[in-house]
C-alpha cells in the first residue's frame, strides 16, 4: 500500500504545482494594471512639464494633432516654447479604466 501512496502523491504533485502557478497569474495581471494606471496618472500630472515627460514618453512616441503627427522631440520642444499659463480644465478622461487589456 505504501507504494500506491507514493504513486498517487507523485501523480498529484504536478497538479498541485500547476494550481499554485495559476493562482499567481491574476496577481501579476493586477500588478500590471496598477502600474499602467500609475503611469497614466503620472503622465496626466506632468503633461505640461517637458522634463518630466521626457522620462515617461518612449523614444518612438508619436502625438497625433489636427493636421499632423509630431514626434516626441517635437512635442517636448513645443511645450518648452509654449509653457502652459494658468489652470487647465480637468480632462474628461481623468478617471479612465483599463478595459479589455487583460
SVG drawing of the C-alpha trace seen along z (x, -y; Angstrom):
<svg xmlns="http://www.w3.org/2000/svg" viewBox="-15 -82 29 84">
<polyline fill="none" stroke="black" stroke-width="0.4" points="0.0,0.0 2.9,-2.4 4.0,-2.2 0.5,-3.3 0.6,-6.2 3.8,-7.4 2.4,-6.8 -0.6,-8.9 1.5,-11.5 3.8,-11.8 0.8,-11.9 -0.8,-14.8 2.4,-16.8 2.3,-18.4 -1.3,-19.4 -0.5,-21.0 2.4,-22.9 0.2,-24.0 -2.5,-25.2 0.0,-27.4 1.2,-28.9 -2.3,-29.6 -3.4,-31.2 -0.5,-33.7 -1.3,-34.9 -4.2,-37.2 -2.0,-39.0 0.5,-39.6 -2.2,-41.0 -3.5,-43.2 0.0,-44.5 0.5,-45.3 -2.9,-47.1 -1.9,-49.1 1.5,-50.0 -0.2,-51.1 -2.7,-53.3 0.0,-54.8 2.0,-55.7 -1.1,-57.2 -1.8,-59.2 1.8,-60.4 1.6,-61.5 -1.6,-63.5 0.0,-65.2 3.1,-66.3 1.6,-66.8 2.9,-70.4 6.4,-69.6 8.8,-68.7 11.5,-67.5 9.2,-65.0 7.6,-63.9 11.0,-63.2 11.3,-60.3 7.8,-59.0 7.4,-59.1 9.0,-56.4 11.6,-57.4 9.3,-56.5 6.3,-58.3 4.0,-60.0 1.4,-62.6 -1.5,-62.9 -2.7,-66.5 -5.1,-68.1 -3.4,-68.1 -0.1,-66.5 1.7,-63.7 4.6,-65.0 7.5,-63.1 8.4,-63.1 11.1,-65.7 8.7,-68.0 6.2,-67.6 8.7,-68.4 10.0,-71.3 6.5,-72.8 6.0,-72.5 9.3,-74.3 8.4,-77.1 4.7,-77.4 4.6,-76.9 1.1,-76.4 -0.2,-79.5 -3.0,-79.3 -5.0,-76.4 -6.2,-73.9 -9.7,-72.4 -9.9,-68.8 -9.8,-66.3 -12.9,-64.2 -10.8,-61.1 -9.1,-61.8 -10.6,-58.7 -10.0,-56.2 -10.4,-52.5 -8.3,-49.7 -10.8,-47.5 -10.0,-44.8 -6.3,-44.9 -6.1,-41.7"/>
</svg>
